[in-house]
Amino acid sequence: MQAWMFFVLSRNAIIESFHQHHNISAVLDSHLFSYADGALRCESVALATLADRFGTPLYVTSRQSLVGQFRDFEAAFSTLPHFTCYSVKANFNLSVIRTLAAEGCGCDVNSGGELYRALRAGVSPDRIIMAGVGKSEQEIEYGLVTGVLMLKAESVSELKAIDRVAGRLGKVASVAIRINPNVTAETHPYITTGDSKEKFGIDEAELGEVFGLFRTLPHLSLQGLDMHIGSQIFDPEYYVAATQKLLDVLATSRLLGFDIKWFDIGGGFPVTYDPQKPATPIARFAEKLVPMLEGLGVTVIFEPGRFITANSSVLLTRVLYRKRNHAGKEFFIVDAGMTELIRPALYQSHHEVLSVRLHDDSVVADVVGPICESSDFFARQRVIDNAGEGDLLAVLSSGAYASVMGSNYNGRLRPAEVMVDGSEAVLMRRRESYEQLVQNEV
């Protein structure tokens, strides 16, 4: 059998391979997606039923998974005085935000648009923190007028801008300063944020000037310290190193007479995308961090986003065509693409792709989308069920940085989004229409 050739495995071999090498069933069951009678479900609802009802491509989210992930996070840090603010940039659907807010979660927003979304979802302004390395004065004003808990500043220039805007409004702005701890975490270079080579945060060398500004700018009140070292950080020791640096800044600020109320160590906690590379359990991070953070006399803020939402959703897509080229390479051409999930193209990230209906054999194939780019793929040379044209596939781990990073490139319509709760499925975003593609053009 030549390496490039199409090959077939028995159904038992598929299941054995999945269980022994990929542990797919454990990933599915832990996030409330599972097979029953050979068909993939979300909670109690068959995905094929949702595709028939709402069409494809389609994002399907498990409400129970969202809630379960949030509760797991809260349980890990339950002994610590803390405030968890969901990082809205991971998935800003109003129903997702509303679900988490009902559990007592606050929000971390990164722009005026995300602030608007959090407010529309019913989140109280005093449970919202506003981040962003490049907030405009209009966005700063929006945050201050709204009454967010605090603004996180990332440069000397931004602090001056916040003071100007607050002065114009006759307010004193509650501010946290984001420190760049210069800790290079082991992750994809595009999602590391705590390295001094990156754009984020205030450099340690500027802290003297920054503390001095709070003495001279009358419309600023230093309330918190903040950091964020990146995303998908598997090793807790990176958090330990960065937290220690932020603790040193806390000690200095107190010596200077500042009353720090909030100590924000960000998010970035890992999730499993590839079952062969399971994420470090959140309890391991708590074991390292809680002893460092307890008894500080501050409230610790966490900003999980991906951790809560990534594995709570799948992207449901239909096989349009099967193709095999002269070299024997197999392609599944599906109706979703990089306009719905850009992570494989942008980060070369791994997403499991499963057939919604189990088949008796499998093939090695590329799963590719309809977009006019060679980078438009979900999987390369992957063992996958031998699905036919018209069959459904589910791209797992599509709850974070999928829909939010979507686009209308190639004139694509943004998909519908559905939330499942037990045996009920509710539309939480309508499919876009052709008219909506041009409605703002004049």
Secondary structure, DSSP 8 states (H G I E B T S, - for coil): --TTS-----HHHHHHHIIIII-HHHHHHHTTEEEETTEEEETTEEHHHHHHHH-SSEEEEEHHHHHHHHHHHHHHTTTS-EEEEEEGGG---HHHHHHHHHTT-EEEE-SHHHHHHHHHTT--GGGEEE--TT--HHHHHHHHHHT-SEEEE-SHHHHHHHHHHHHHHT--EEEEEEEE-----SS-GGGB-SSTTSS-SEEGGGHHHHHHHHHH-TTEEEEEEE---BSS---HHHHHHHHHHHHHHHHHHHHTT----EEE--------SSTTS----HHHHHHHHHHHHTTSSSEEEE--SHHHHGGGEEEEEEEEEEEE-TT--EEEEES--TTT--HHHHH-----EEESB--S-EEEEEEE-SSSSTT-EEEEEEEEE---TT-EEEESS-SSSSGGG---GGG----EEEEEETTEEEEEE----HHHHSTT--
